[in-house]
Every structure is written in C-alpha cells, then in structure tokens.
Amino acid sequence: MSIKLNVNGKAVAAKSESDTPLLWVIRDELGLNGTKFGCGAALCGACTVHVNGQPVRSCQTPLASVAGKKVATIESLPKNNSHPLQQAWIKHDVPQCGYCQSGQLMSAAALLAKNKNPSDADIDQAMSGNICRCGTYPRIKAAIKDAAATMRKAA
Amino acid sequence: MTTLETTRRDFLKTSSLATGGLLMGMALPGSKMEAQAAGTVYTPNAWVHIADDNTITLISARSEMGQGVYTSMPMLIAEELNVDINQIKVSIAPPAAVYVNALLGAQITGGSTSVRDGWEKLRIGGAQVREMLISAAADKWKVDRSQLKAERGMVLGPKGKKASYGSLAAAAAKLPVPEKVALKDPKDFRIVGKRVKRLDTPAKVNGTAEFGIDVKLPGMVYASLEQCPVIGGKVKSFDASKAKGMPGVVDVVQVNDGVAVVASSYWQAVKARQALSVQWDEGPGAALDHHKVLASTRAAADTAKVLPIGKPVGNAAEAMKGAARVLKAEYITPMQAHAPLEPMNFTASVKDGKCLLIGPTQFQQGAHGAVAGVLGIKPEDVTLKTTFLGGGFGRRLELDFIVQAAQISKAVGRPVKLLWSREDDMTHDFYRPLGLNQLQAGLDAQGMPVALQFKVTSQSITQRAFGLPKDTLDPFMAEAAVAAYEIPNTQHDLVIHDSGMRVGYWRAVSHNMNAFANESFMDELALAAGKDPYQYRLALLKNRPRFANVLKLAAEKAGWGQPLPAGRARGIALMEGYDTYMAQVAEVSVKDGQVTVHRVTVAADLGRMVNPDTVEAQIQSSIVFGMSSALMQEITLDKGRVQQTNYNNYPVVRMNESPQIDIVLVESSEKPGGIGEPATALVVPAIANAVAAATGKRVRKLPLTPEAIRQA
C-alpha cells in the first residue's frame, strides 16, 4: 500500500505508514535531507516545505494528507544557487550554523511568490514561525528585500 | 617581518594523517562525505593538505557551529600559505594532539577561543608549508631559495620558472618542517582583516550542507532513547513486548542512560518508544526543584567556603564603614537550556572491536576518549568525523549522546543513528547553573563608590566536567566578576555550591551572571547618586582607555541623552570578556510589563579581527541569543522533572521581536579577542537597565517577564 504524491516535480509512491509525518518521508524514505527536524510540533519552522504552493510544517503533516498533492522542498531550489533568494542569502552571508535556513528559505519563497514587495511587517508576519537560534534575523530580512527587488526587476 | 619560534610539540609532522593518499575520515564507506581530492594527497604539516591535482585542503581544528571558523581558520592559514581563499577546500580535523586548543588544554571548540588560539599557530602553519614548497622548488630548479617566491598557489622562480603547489607537494612533504618561519607584517595582509564571504554559505542555501542528523551509513538503523524523566535516574526494569511487535522495530536495548528502541526508520522508533513501559529508579534527583536550588544556593552563600577572586584592592570592609551611604542588592540569573535547533544526535558503527563515529561535537578528544572507554577498546580503534553542528552554544561539549549512540550500535550490532526529540533535548540538557550575586557598595558624599564587595554563589561546571578539585577557584565562574571601574577598595569572592542540578557551559558562561549583577548594580549606584549612568561610569574609567573608548562610542552612536519617542528609554552596560572590550546601549519600551527591544547599539574593541563580517554576525547573533535569555527563558523543575519541553514553553526571540542592531567596531592592533559570546552576556544588563529607566522598576531576578516587571 503506497501513497502517491509529487515531490519536486517527480511522481513518488511513498511506502511509509500513512500517519508518518511528511518530514520523515522526505528525509528517511526519499533521502532528501535538506529539510530539517527541530521541534516536531510546528513551533520552529525548520521543516517548512510547500504543499500545493503553501508553506506547511512537514513535521505535523501526515503523509496521508498530502496524497495527490505537490510537495516542494529546499531541493526544488536550484542546486547552483541561482534563485534570487539563494543569491541574496549568499550576498548577505545569512547562514551561521545553517540548520534552520532551508526552512527560512522555503518560508521566504512562499512569501515572495505572492508578494513581490513585502513590507517589514509582511516579512515579520511570514517569517516569525521560523526560529533561528543563531539570530540571523536582521540578515534574513535584508536578504528577502534584496531578493524581492531582484525579482521585481526580472518581472 | 616577525620571526616566531616554532615549538616541535605543536608542529610535529603529522604524516600519519594521510592514509592511502586520502584524508583520514574523508573516505568513510557509504557516507556522503568523499575525499576532497582525486589525486594523491600530501600533508606537509597538520594544517595543509595538498594533492598532486592541485586541490588544497586547509584543516580547521575547530567545529563549525555557526561562528564562522570554517572560514576564519583557513583564512589564517591561507594568508601565509599565499593561496586564494576561494581556491581551497576545508576539512574539520579528526581528533589528534596537534589540534588541541592551547587555551583550553583539549581539542575543544568553545570559550570564544578559536581565533585567539589560532592567530599565530595557523599563520605559522601556513608559513611553514609555504617555505617547504619554496625549498622543494629550489631543489628542483637547483637555484637558491632566496630567488623564489610563493604566490596564489604557485612558486615563481627566475626566468619565468613556475610550479604549482600540487606539483611540488610530494617533494615538499619529504622535507623537515622549518623550525623558524617569517610571518607577514599585518599591513601586508591580503586575506586576514578583510570581509571574506563564508565558505560554508553555498551549501547552507541549497540543503546540501551535512549535519549530524543527515548522516547515513549502509545498513543503518534509527534509535530513539527513553531516558529517566529525572536526570540521573536508572532503569529498574522495562517491558518491551508491545514495542517489539510494532512495525519496523529491530530491537529494544538497555544502555546506561535508558532504553533504546531501534527501528528501520526514525518515526517507527518514535512510535514504538511510546509503547514502551519502563520502571525507573529515579534516584536523589527526584527530590529536586528550582525553589530548592535557589534556597540551597542562598544558604551556601552565607555558610560555605569563600574563595577570593583576584587580589582584594584596599580594604573594602573598612572603607564600607566610613562610607556616607551603603547600598546592597542581590541578583539572580536563572537556570537555562541551550536549545540548539538541531536536537542531539550521533551516528555510530561498532564492529569487530572498532568504532566509527560521525556527528556534531564541540569536543572531539572527549568523544574519542569517552567512547573508547565505555566500549573498552583502544582509542586508535575509534574514528571520529565531525559534521556541521546545528548550533552548539556549549551543549555539544557534552558527550552523553555520543556514548549512547556507540552503546546502542554495539548492542544491536549495526550502524545506528541516535536522534533525540526536542522534548528529550529540553528535559535532558546540562543546564546553565543558577547564579546568585550579592553586591554591596559604599558611596562617598558625592555618590561615588569608595568600596565594593562582590560575592557570587553558583555551581561549578568545571568540577563535574573536568574534575576541578573542590575548594579551588573555578575560572569559569569568575568571568567578568571584576569590572572595569576604578574603585579604591574592592573585594570579590566566589562560593561554589553543588545544588544537585546537572550543569553545563552555556554561551558566555559566568559572564552572564556576573555582568548582569555588576552592570545592574552600577546603574543602581548612579541612580542613588542622582547621576547619569553613562557619565557615572565614565567618571570611573579615567585610566581605562579601552573601556572608556567603547563606552563613548556606544553612547554616541546610540544618541545617548538625545530625546526619544514617548515611552522609550535607554540602558547602558560595559564589560570585558574573552579579551574583548564592549559597551552596549539598549533602547526599549514597556507596555503592561511586556518589553519591546527596539534597538541595540554595540561598540566593540576586540583587537585584530580576522573577518569583520563574521565579527558583526557574531554580535548580531549574541544580541538575539542574549535577548531570549534576558526576557523569556527559565528552566524550572517539579519533583526533579524539567518542566519546559519545547519552544512553546521555552521561547526564543523570533523575527518580529528582533531589534535593529547597530555595531561600531574599533580598528585595533591589539591581540585578537573572542567575539562568539561576550555580547550575549552584556545585552542582558543593557536591557535590564533600559527597563528600569522606562518603568522605574528594578528587576533583580531574570528573566524580565511581564510578571516579574509587574511584581518589581
């Protein structure tokens, strides 16, 4: 008995038990390690992925609930770091330990997908579910604004 | 040019690090980590590995936990080796004597020591190899070495002769390591002191950076460990019959610290663990709670042995008698957890009397020794590879989770990844100890201090972790106890008290309690004297130029004395820690007891800087980390059980709470100071002083929660 879904554009038949959180399906079964485990309770955002374009906490998303849906993980961003957000993260040298950054990037990507000119308040609203214990918030904020500007120019 | 004596002890040739042409620990079977060079690798010394395909790998003896050593350590080597920082690869060192941190006496990443320890050592390491490559080229071309120079990975000779480092590596590695090498004058630095982009950023923005949690070995299974809810408790008995029947479960095994459920996937292990039934012998810890910790600490302050911190100045007790006014205050810093975002984990494979360990640690040597000891095997049969650390903050100095992983692997005979849950992590930390600081000052008729008595009572982590003898001053309890100020009569004392808590080093360690007490008290004295807290401090720094300078810089940048929007107030604080001189100004408002930190201004003089951008990042990081500590965090216990379990009841600052941070860095040629920690400690009194200025209420027990402010 497997559950069919689409992960980063590829059809997947997941064999994990249907109550397994999507996080562990992505990591342990599909071997996509970029998505991280931080709290297991949707409190820290390290496990953020997109389901049908919406940011969700994959640690609290049972496999059964994403049957037939499109999942995008950090690995959906270009491996050569050419996405404006990745470029901005590099320009501002955002990561420290880096553990939360996949989740931060996926939350930021979801924000910019619907708002190409976010205010400080918009950024706070979209990003405050993502904890960074190293405190990279000032740089994340600057990088999001930078990436948004790049994306507006490209549009 | 400076010439430095090289000691043989520190710079022994470590050709044993090269195994079959590959870096030790770099070609682990089945792991994602691969040798970074395709060719044969030569190791002229412990810091530089050069392959004949021109791949140059520089070794960081320190773990990368966010603080930037993956970049700053190679920068120091590359400066003297004369290679472009973007031409090199980086590898984290395996456990070896040559990589011991001279400031801490073991291979440890912590104490804001990486740059201070590496400042000369790594430049010498780079210069040695540069000289060996030049000698190898001189031998090859039969010319005098004075005609040669090394630049950007090439040795250049007369008549346009040139040879890449890679082509010279085999010959260079056979030469003796030079005892004396010339180092550059800092004005000639091309890498050190520049804003160099972090070398680990690209892998940290596309999900490819490998943390401990990401390690996979062939045939690996996953473990989840049930530990006694009371730290220190032992398994009495357990019933695994139900757990063993659950999907994917491989085995259920008892180890020293609890009962491990081992399964084909992590989630299966977690679910089966819920079906486990364990009877515990909770031990004496079951009687402990946070009220008792405070009460016993307070009792010890009055009755236990007093250890002097430094030499007394003048006669504080006598001078106190003659003072126009005497002020007393007691400050309490609570127990706190480290809560790094990556929960504790390690991967171990124990087979045929050998053990492979892969994971995140700040203490390679400790992990190596502890695992060899518990498994009863020889240290040389333990191989340790350090991954990126998803935060450390002192938690990953501890070895508990590493030993557990090794024991579980041995018990099941397979490679095992042990992964703790967030709840495991929060309830089984080595907590920052409670700090009780009792201060007394005598003021003259003008309100200036003539006497100061300082006593701190807390628990010694060094006694537990490193066997510091009893009744001995623990330097990691006395940091920032003696403050900057010129006071004619001072006495500083330490009382060490074992409260029964399991305690650990926590970012900035005792600077936290001592700076909170000293800098809060300084504001209380200024208030009593009717003086501005900035001017009051400045008046006590006439012969302390580095302190006075950062204080002035922070005050100016923050607009000290300038009008603020209604409801806002500023607080100032000053400290030296890790050879770094720092002042901060916090700007806050308080509504219904809820503190908002709008802006923090930092002025820092840390001597020479390796990477100023990393310095700023560490200050930003420390401010946010310290704010969580100041405003939100406290570990409490009920019947020995830690009551905080996750980021809901042990909150951390989030982006919407993160302030504007302005930083002024002093250009200096003084020896480098550490920057990973001091701002963490100092932001706490800066905020507390701002809150007092805003509300007129002095909170002497952290954290500054709405309840604490209302009750003050």
Interface residues (C-beta under 8 A of the other chain):
Chain A: S16 E17 T20 P21 W24 R27 D28 E29 G31 L32 N33 G34 T35 K36 F37 G38 C39 G40 A41 L43 C44 A46 T73 I74 E75 L77 P78 K79 N81 L85 Q86 W89 I90 D93 V94 P95 Q96 C97 G98 Y99 C100 Q101 S102 L105 I123 D124 Q125 M127 S128 G129 N130 I131 C132 R133 C134 G135 T136 Y137 P138 R139 I140 K141
Chain B: E64 M65 G66 Q67 G68 K197 R198 D200 T201 P202 A203 K204 V205 N206 G207 T208 A209 E210 F211 I213 D214 K216 Y222 P247 S265 Y266 W267 Q268 A339 P340 L341 E342 P343 F388 L389 G390 G391 G392 F393 L419 S421 R422 E423 D613 A617 Q620 S621 S622 I623 V624 F625 N646 Y647 N648 V652 V653 R654 M655 N656 S658 Q660 I661
